[in-house]
Amino acid sequence: MPVIYIDLDGTLLDVWPRYYAVMGRFLERHGLFALSLSEYKRQKLQWVRDEAIVRHAAFGYPDGGSELLPLYRSWKSESLESAPMLRLDRPIGRLNEFAARVSPSYRLNLVSIRRDPELAMRQLRRLNLIAPFERIDFVSPSGTGNPKLDAIRDRACSQDIMIGDSEIDLACGSMLGLRTFHVRTGLRSFGYASRDHPALELGQYDDVLGYL
């Protein structure tokens, strides 16, 4: 039976409040103007990297705020997947209903990049998001390769599907020859995520039902 490989952050979970809180609290700690969530979304989708948003907020600082960038990277690394921050995530759609609708024809596998798999599993249990998956893989971020590709390349087949919100998801699906879908619910715009690898655009993950 073919598999739907599906991403977590930005695909099954609305992570905008968490990423916004990480950015907003850093800016406040350093006496910088706090963005609204809508403005953070606009800038994030436009510039992609948080460092550009910090530089923009620090306009007028010596060296354009360059001295803040290593502080922000450290802050983000420490806080983004902390238990209090993870509680800001909210499920998108109705995963159990989606799983029931695809189950006659597809299995669901979760493939997500997380630094702390134990905390990630606790979050899934708290949100009741474990049962729909035949398999769950948490992979570590990589500065060079594609950790999702490395995780599934030995078991993926051409009938499988990839759904995600990032260029990593789209690259993984494309390189394995899978039908690949991008969701608008995540932190990457379709134009950015699909610039090197083709994909079909969805509003959110369960819209894929129209293609099955």
ZICORPE-V819363 format. One record per residue. N is the residue number from 1. SS is DSSP state (H for helix, E for strand, C for the rest). OMEGA is omega as a letter, one per 20 degrees, with the letter a starting at -180 (999 if undefined). D_CENTER is the distance of its C-alpha to the mean C-alpha in Angstrom with 1 decimal. Layout:
n->(N | N)
ss->(SS | SS)
omega->(OMEGA | OMEGA)
d_center->(D_CENTER | D_CENTER)
This chain:
n->(1 | 2 | 3 | 4 | 5 | 6 | 7 | 8 | 9 | 10 | 11 | 12 | 13 | 14 | 15 | 16 | 17 | 18 | 19 | 20 | 21 | 22 | 23 | 24 | 25 | 26 | 27 | 28 | 29 | 30 | 31 | 32 | 33 | 34 | 35 | 36 | 37 | 38 | 39 | 40 | 41 | 42 | 43 | 44 | 45 | 46 | 47 | 48 | 49 | 50 | 51 | 52 | 53 | 54 | 55 | 56 | 57 | 58 | 59 | 60 | 61 | 62 | 63 | 64 | 65 | 66 | 67 | 68 | 69 | 70 | 71 | 72 | 73 | 74 | 75 | 76 | 77 | 78 | 79 | 80 | 81 | 82 | 83 | 84 | 85 | 86 | 87 | 88 | 89 | 90 | 91 | 92 | 93 | 94 | 95 | 96 | 97 | 98 | 99 | 100 | 101 | 102 | 103 | 104 | 105 | 106 | 107 | 108 | 109 | 110 | 111 | 112 | 113 | 114 | 115 | 116 | 117 | 118 | 119 | 120 | 121 | 122 | 123 | 124 | 125 | 126 | 127 | 128 | 129 | 130 | 131 | 132 | 133 | 134 | 135 | 136 | 137 | 138 | 139 | 140 | 141 | 142 | 143 | 144 | 145 | 146 | 147 | 148 | 149 | 150 | 151 | 152 | 153 | 154 | 155 | 156 | 157 | 158 | 159 | 160 | 161 | 162 | 163 | 164 | 165 | 166 | 167 | 168 | 169 | 170 | 171 | 172 | 173 | 174 | 175 | 176 | 177 | 178 | 179 | 180 | 181 | 182 | 183 | 184 | 185 | 186 | 187 | 188 | 189 | 190 | 191 | 192 | 193 | 194 | 195 | 196 | 197 | 198 | 199 | 200 | 201 | 202 | 203 | 204 | 205 | 206 | 207 | 208 | 209 | 210 | 211 | 212)
ss->(C | E | E | E | E | E | C | C | E | C | C | C | E | E | C | H | H | H | H | H | H | H | H | H | H | H | H | H | H | C | C | C | C | C | C | C | H | H | H | H | H | H | H | H | H | H | H | C | C | H | H | H | H | H | H | H | H | C | C | C | C | H | H | H | H | H | H | H | H | H | H | H | H | H | H | H | H | H | H | C | C | C | H | H | H | H | C | C | C | E | E | C | C | C | H | H | H | H | H | H | H | H | C | C | C | E | E | E | E | E | E | E | E | C | C | C | H | H | H | H | H | H | H | H | H | H | C | C | C | C | C | C | C | C | E | E | E | E | E | C | C | C | C | C | C | C | H | H | H | H | H | H | C | C | C | C | C | C | C | C | E | E | E | E | C | C | H | H | H | H | H | H | H | H | H | C | C | C | E | E | E | E | E | C | C | C | C | C | C | H | H | H | H | C | C | C | C | C | C | E | E | E | C | C | H | H | H | H | H | H | H | C)
omega->(a | a | r | r | a | a | r | a | a | a | r | a | r | a | r | r | a | a | r | r | r | r | a | a | r | a | r | a | a | r | a | a | a | r | r | r | a | r | r | r | a | a | r | a | r | a | r | a | a | a | r | r | r | r | r | a | a | r | a | r | r | a | r | r | a | a | r | a | r | r | r | a | r | r | a | r | a | a | a | a | r | a | r | r | a | r | r | a | r | r | r | r | a | a | a | r | r | a | r | a | a | a | r | a | a | r | r | r | r | r | a | r | r | r | a | a | a | r | r | r | r | r | r | r | a | a | r | a | a | a | a | a | r | a | r | r | r | a | a | r | a | r | a | a | r | a | r | r | r | a | a | a | a | a | a | r | a | r | a | a | r | r | r | a | a | r | r | r | a | r | r | a | a | a | r | r | a | r | a | a | r | r | a | a | a | a | r | r | r | a | r | a | a | a | a | a | a | r | r | a | r | r | r | a | a | r | r | r | r | a | a | 999)
d_center->(26.1 | 23.1 | 19.5 | 16.4 | 13.5 | 10.4 | 6.8 | 6.1 | 3.5 | 4.1 | 6.3 | 8.7 | 8.1 | 8.7 | 7.5 | 9.6 | 12.6 | 11.4 | 10.5 | 13.6 | 15.7 | 15.1 | 16.1 | 18.9 | 20.5 | 20.7 | 22.4 | 24.7 | 25.7 | 26.9 | 28.7 | 26.5 | 25.9 | 23.1 | 21.0 | 20.6 | 17.2 | 18.0 | 19.1 | 16.0 | 13.9 | 16.6 | 16.7 | 13.0 | 13.0 | 16.3 | 16.0 | 12.4 | 13.4 | 14.3 | 17.6 | 18.8 | 18.4 | 20.3 | 22.9 | 23.4 | 23.8 | 26.2 | 28.4 | 31.9 | 31.1 | 33.0 | 31.3 | 28.8 | 27.0 | 26.4 | 27.5 | 24.6 | 21.9 | 22.5 | 22.8 | 19.4 | 17.7 | 19.6 | 18.8 | 15.1 | 15.3 | 17.6 | 16.1 | 12.3 | 12.4 | 15.9 | 17.1 | 18.0 | 14.7 | 12.9 | 15.5 | 14.2 | 11.3 | 12.8 | 12.6 | 12.3 | 15.4 | 17.7 | 16.2 | 19.7 | 21.4 | 19.1 | 19.7 | 23.4 | 23.6 | 22.1 | 23.8 | 27.1 | 25.6 | 22.2 | 20.8 | 17.2 | 15.4 | 12.1 | 10.6 | 7.8 | 7.9 | 9.6 | 12.8 | 14.7 | 14.8 | 17.6 | 15.9 | 13.0 | 15.8 | 17.6 | 14.8 | 14.7 | 18.5 | 18.8 | 16.8 | 18.7 | 15.9 | 17.5 | 20.4 | 18.9 | 17.7 | 20.3 | 18.3 | 15.3 | 14.2 | 12.4 | 12.7 | 13.2 | 11.8 | 14.4 | 16.0 | 17.9 | 16.9 | 14.1 | 13.5 | 12.3 | 15.4 | 17.5 | 16.5 | 17.4 | 19.9 | 22.9 | 22.3 | 20.6 | 23.1 | 23.6 | 23.5 | 20.0 | 17.0 | 13.4 | 10.8 | 7.3 | 5.9 | 6.4 | 9.9 | 9.4 | 9.0 | 11.8 | 13.9 | 13.8 | 15.0 | 17.4 | 19.0 | 19.7 | 21.1 | 19.0 | 18.6 | 15.2 | 13.5 | 11.0 | 10.0 | 10.9 | 9.1 | 5.9 | 6.6 | 8.3 | 11.6 | 13.0 | 15.7 | 13.8 | 11.4 | 14.5 | 17.1 | 17.9 | 17.0 | 18.0 | 16.1 | 17.0 | 15.3 | 14.7 | 14.7 | 12.6 | 12.4 | 16.0 | 17.5 | 17.5 | 20.6 | 22.5 | 22.2 | 23.2)
